[in-house]
Amino acid sequence: NIHALFFILIIISILTFFLSRGFILPFLSVILFNISLFGEVAYVFSSFYPLQIAVIPILGAFLFINAFEKLFEGTKTENYFSKYRPFHAGLFVSSIVSLGGLSVSYLVSETNNWLVSGILSVYIWVGLLIMIQQIIQVMKGNNPVNQVSIYILCIIICLPTVFAPYLSGSLLLILICFHYGYRAECTAALLLFIYAVSKYYYDLNLSLLTKSITLFFIGIACITAWYFFTQKKNKT
């Protein structure tokens, strides 16, 4: 019975997370919980839609625990390998896996339509704007004109990825890990981003010239954003 199997795995993952000490078992239990939960939902609806939409709650939870890390400080009083760290790492790996699965054509071929991709992209863009707003606060960019310009530039950069939410999702992971100082996770997110850009480039149903022009303008926008943040950081 597939339903019973998924429910048993969910219960086992929850008990393992709260009863186990150290890092490995709680870390694996978070991944097992996500796989079992969304696997059960996908089996109930007999569709790959839940597997595709799973990116949003997983990325949202990862963004939340980073933005409100102080709420979890009490879980880190025992030692470094307490509940917060494996929970954080488990969500990060789950985000990597969900975004990687989202980029696989045969996995999402059933749900590969503009409406679902657009909805996923909009939610991810909201997360990107939240991170951009936090970075602006750290860099003390209080000028409203500069803020509006940055938001518009970010939207322009993200617009070509509306049908490739895995690309904007990998960019969101990079911003989260970079902003909160997770170097190893930032490196893994950067590798995912490189893979996502390559996948996006070769999946475009366009001529080679059009692909090159598209990447050229996206590169200009990224260089402009990098230059602005670099100059702002040097001034502060």
DARAWO-V983235 format. One record per residue. N is the residue number from 0. RES is the residue in three letters. OMEGA is omega in degrees with one decimal (999 if undefined). BURIAL is + if it has 16 or more other ideal C-beta (glycine too) atoms within 10 Angstrom, else -. D_LAST is the distance of its C-alpha to the last C-alpha in Angstrom with 1 decimal. Layout:
<<N | RES | OMEGA | BURIAL | D_LAST> <N | RES | OMEGA | BURIAL | D_LAST>>
//
This chain:
<<0 | ASN | -176.3 | - | 60.2> <1 | ILE | 179.0 | - | 56.7> <2 | HIS | 179.5 | - | 55.7> <3 | ALA | 179.9 | - | 56.8> <4 | LEU | -179.4 | - | 55.0> <5 | PHE | 179.7 | + | 51.6> <6 | PHE | 177.5 | - | 52.1> <7 | ILE | 178.8 | - | 53.2> <8 | LEU | 177.6 | + | 50.1> <9 | ILE | -179.9 | + | 47.8> <10 | ILE | 179.7 | - | 49.5> <11 | ILE | -179.0 | - | 49.4> <12 | SER | 179.6 | + | 45.7> <13 | ILE | -179.6 | - | 45.0> <14 | LEU | 179.9 | - | 47.3> <15 | THR | -178.2 | + | 45.9> <16 | PHE | -174.6 | + | 42.3> <17 | PHE | -175.5 | - | 43.2> <18 | LEU | -176.0 | - | 46.0> <19 | SER | 174.1 | + | 44.6> <20 | ARG | -179.8 | - | 42.6> <21 | GLY | -173.2 | - | 40.3> <22 | PHE | -167.7 | + | 38.1> <23 | ILE | -175.5 | - | 40.4> <24 | LEU | 175.2 | - | 42.7> <25 | PRO | 177.7 | + | 40.3> <26 | PHE | 179.1 | + | 38.1> <27 | LEU | -179.4 | + | 41.2> <28 | SER | 177.1 | + | 42.4> <29 | VAL | 178.4 | + | 39.3> <30 | ILE | 179.2 | + | 39.9> <31 | LEU | 179.1 | + | 43.6> <32 | PHE | -179.5 | + | 43.1> <33 | ASN | 179.2 | + | 41.1> <34 | ILE | -177.1 | + | 43.7> <35 | SER | -177.6 | + | 46.6> <36 | LEU | -176.7 | + | 45.3> <37 | PHE | 172.2 | + | 44.5> <38 | GLY | 177.0 | + | 47.5> <39 | GLU | 179.2 | + | 49.7> <40 | VAL | 178.9 | + | 48.3> <41 | ALA | 179.5 | + | 48.8> <42 | TYR | 179.4 | - | 52.3> <43 | VAL | -177.4 | - | 53.2> <44 | PHE | -179.6 | - | 52.2> <45 | SER | -175.7 | - | 53.5> <46 | SER | 175.7 | - | 50.5> <47 | PHE | 180.0 | + | 47.4> <48 | TYR | -179.4 | - | 45.4> <49 | PRO | 178.9 | + | 44.2> <50 | LEU | 178.6 | + | 43.0> <51 | GLN | -178.0 | + | 40.9> <52 | ILE | -179.8 | + | 39.6> <53 | ALA | 179.5 | + | 38.9> <54 | VAL | -174.1 | + | 35.5> <55 | ILE | 179.4 | + | 34.2> <56 | PRO | 179.4 | - | 35.0> <57 | ILE | 177.2 | + | 34.0> <58 | LEU | 178.1 | + | 30.5> <59 | GLY | 178.5 | + | 30.3> <60 | ALA | 178.8 | + | 31.2> <61 | PHE | 177.2 | + | 28.8> <62 | LEU | -177.5 | + | 25.9> <63 | PHE | -175.7 | - | 27.3> <64 | ILE | 175.0 | + | 27.6> <65 | ASN | -178.8 | + | 24.0> <66 | ALA | -178.3 | - | 22.6> <67 | PHE | -177.7 | - | 25.0> <68 | GLU | -178.3 | - | 25.2> <69 | LYS | 178.3 | - | 25.5> <70 | LEU | -177.2 | - | 28.9> <71 | PHE | -178.0 | + | 30.2> <72 | GLU | 179.9 | - | 29.1> <73 | GLY | -179.8 | - | 32.8> <74 | THR | -176.4 | - | 34.0> <75 | LYS | -176.8 | - | 32.2> <76 | THR | -175.8 | - | 33.9> <77 | GLU | 178.4 | - | 36.8> <78 | ASN | -176.4 | - | 35.1> <79 | TYR | -178.3 | - | 32.6> <80 | PHE | 177.7 | - | 35.1> <81 | SER | -170.7 | + | 35.6> <82 | LYS | -175.2 | + | 35.8> <83 | TYR | -174.5 | + | 32.2> <84 | ARG | 177.4 | + | 31.4> <85 | PRO | 177.1 | + | 34.5> <86 | PHE | 178.3 | + | 34.1> <87 | HIS | -179.2 | + | 30.5> <88 | ALA | 178.7 | + | 31.8> <89 | GLY | 177.2 | + | 34.9> <90 | LEU | 179.6 | + | 33.0> <91 | PHE | 178.7 | + | 30.8> <92 | VAL | 177.3 | + | 34.0> <93 | SER | 177.5 | + | 35.7> <94 | SER | 178.3 | + | 32.9> <95 | ILE | -177.3 | + | 33.2> <96 | VAL | -178.6 | + | 37.0> <97 | SER | 177.7 | + | 37.1> <98 | LEU | 176.4 | + | 34.8> <99 | GLY | 176.8 | + | 36.8> <100 | GLY | 179.6 | + | 40.0> <101 | LEU | -178.6 | + | 38.8> <102 | SER | -178.4 | + | 38.6> <103 | VAL | -172.1 | - | 42.2> <104 | SER | -174.8 | - | 44.4> <105 | TYR | 179.8 | - | 47.6> <106 | LEU | -176.1 | - | 46.0> <107 | VAL | -178.0 | + | 44.8> <108 | SER | 179.5 | - | 47.4> <109 | GLU | -175.3 | - | 49.1> <110 | THR | -175.2 | + | 46.0> <111 | ASN | 177.0 | - | 44.5> <112 | ASN | -171.5 | - | 44.5> <113 | TRP | -176.6 | - | 42.0> <114 | LEU | -178.7 | - | 42.1> <115 | VAL | 179.4 | + | 41.1> <116 | SER | 179.1 | + | 38.5> <117 | GLY | 179.6 | - | 37.0> <118 | ILE | 178.0 | - | 36.9> <119 | LEU | -179.2 | + | 35.3> <120 | SER | -179.0 | + | 32.6> <121 | VAL | 178.5 | - | 31.9> <122 | TYR | 179.4 | + | 31.4> <123 | ILE | 178.0 | + | 29.1> <124 | TRP | 176.1 | + | 27.1> <125 | VAL | 176.1 | - | 26.6> <126 | GLY | 177.3 | + | 25.2> <127 | LEU | 179.9 | + | 22.8> <128 | LEU | 176.4 | + | 21.6> <129 | ILE | 179.4 | - | 21.2> <130 | MET | 178.1 | + | 19.0> <131 | ILE | 179.4 | + | 16.9> <132 | GLN | 178.3 | - | 16.6> <133 | GLN | 178.6 | + | 15.4> <134 | ILE | 178.2 | + | 12.8> <135 | ILE | 178.6 | + | 11.6> <136 | GLN | 179.3 | - | 11.6> <137 | VAL | -179.5 | - | 9.6> <138 | MET | 176.3 | + | 6.7> <139 | LYS | 175.6 | - | 7.7> <140 | GLY | -174.1 | + | 9.5> <141 | ASN | -180.0 | - | 12.1> <142 | ASN | -178.3 | - | 13.7> <143 | PRO | -179.9 | - | 17.2> <144 | VAL | 178.1 | - | 18.0> <145 | ASN | 179.0 | - | 15.1> <146 | GLN | 179.5 | - | 16.0> <147 | VAL | 179.5 | - | 19.6> <148 | SER | 179.3 | - | 19.1> <149 | ILE | 179.4 | + | 17.4> <150 | TYR | 179.4 | - | 20.4> <151 | ILE | 179.1 | - | 22.9> <152 | LEU | 178.5 | + | 21.6> <153 | CYS | 178.8 | + | 21.9> <154 | ILE | 178.6 | - | 25.3> <155 | ILE | 178.1 | - | 26.4> <156 | ILE | -174.8 | + | 25.5> <157 | CYS | -176.0 | + | 27.4> <158 | LEU | 178.8 | - | 30.4> <159 | PRO | -177.5 | + | 32.2> <160 | THR | -174.9 | + | 32.1> <161 | VAL | 179.2 | + | 33.9> <162 | PHE | 176.8 | + | 37.0> <163 | ALA | -176.7 | + | 35.2> <164 | PRO | 178.0 | + | 33.4> <165 | TYR | 179.8 | + | 33.2> <166 | LEU | 177.0 | + | 30.7> <167 | SER | 177.0 | + | 28.2> <168 | GLY | 176.6 | + | 29.0> <169 | SER | 176.1 | + | 28.0> <170 | LEU | 177.0 | + | 24.7> <171 | LEU | 177.9 | + | 24.2> <172 | LEU | 179.1 | + | 25.0> <173 | ILE | -178.4 | + | 22.4> <174 | LEU | -179.9 | + | 19.6> <175 | ILE | -176.5 | + | 21.0> <176 | CYS | 179.5 | + | 21.5> <177 | PHE | -176.7 | + | 18.1> <178 | HIS | -176.7 | + | 16.2> <179 | TYR | 169.3 | + | 18.5> <180 | GLY | 176.6 | - | 18.6> <181 | TYR | -171.5 | + | 22.2> <182 | ARG | -178.6 | - | 22.6> <183 | ALA | 178.3 | - | 26.3> <184 | GLU | 178.5 | + | 26.3> <185 | CYS | 178.0 | + | 23.5> <186 | THR | 178.3 | - | 25.7> <187 | ALA | 178.1 | + | 28.7> <188 | ALA | 177.5 | + | 27.0> <189 | LEU | 176.2 | + | 26.0> <190 | LEU | 176.2 | - | 29.7> <191 | LEU | 179.5 | + | 30.8> <192 | PHE | 177.8 | + | 28.6> <193 | ILE | 176.7 | - | 30.2> <194 | TYR | -178.2 | + | 33.6> <195 | ALA | 178.3 | + | 32.9> <196 | VAL | 179.0 | + | 31.9> <197 | SER | 179.5 | - | 35.1> <198 | LYS | 179.6 | + | 37.2> <199 | TYR | -177.8 | + | 36.0> <200 | TYR | -176.1 | - | 36.6> <201 | TYR | 177.7 | - | 40.2> <202 | ASP | 179.7 | - | 41.0> <203 | LEU | 178.9 | + | 40.4> <204 | ASN | -176.9 | - | 43.8> <205 | LEU | 176.8 | - | 42.9> <206 | SER | -179.2 | - | 43.8> <207 | LEU | 179.1 | - | 41.9> <208 | LEU | 179.9 | - | 40.8> <209 | THR | 176.5 | - | 39.4> <210 | LYS | -178.3 | - | 37.6> <211 | SER | 179.2 | - | 36.0> <212 | ILE | 179.4 | - | 34.9> <213 | THR | 179.5 | - | 33.4> <214 | LEU | 179.5 | - | 31.4> <215 | PHE | -178.7 | - | 30.4> <216 | PHE | 175.1 | - | 28.9> <217 | ILE | 177.4 | + | 27.2> <218 | GLY | 177.1 | - | 25.7> <219 | ILE | 179.6 | - | 24.4> <220 | ALA | 179.3 | + | 22.8> <221 | CYS | 178.6 | - | 21.2> <222 | ILE | 177.7 | - | 19.9> <223 | THR | 178.4 | - | 18.5> <224 | ALA | 178.5 | + | 16.6> <225 | TRP | -179.6 | - | 15.4> <226 | TYR | -178.6 | - | 14.3> <227 | PHE | -177.9 | + | 12.4> <228 | PHE | 179.0 | + | 10.5> <229 | THR | 179.0 | - | 10.0> <230 | GLN | 179.8 | - | 8.7> <231 | LYS | 179.1 | + | 6.3> <232 | LYS | 179.4 | - | 5.2> <233 | ASN | -179.7 | - | 5.5> <234 | LYS | -178.9 | - | 3.8> <235 | THR | 999 | - | 0.0>>
//
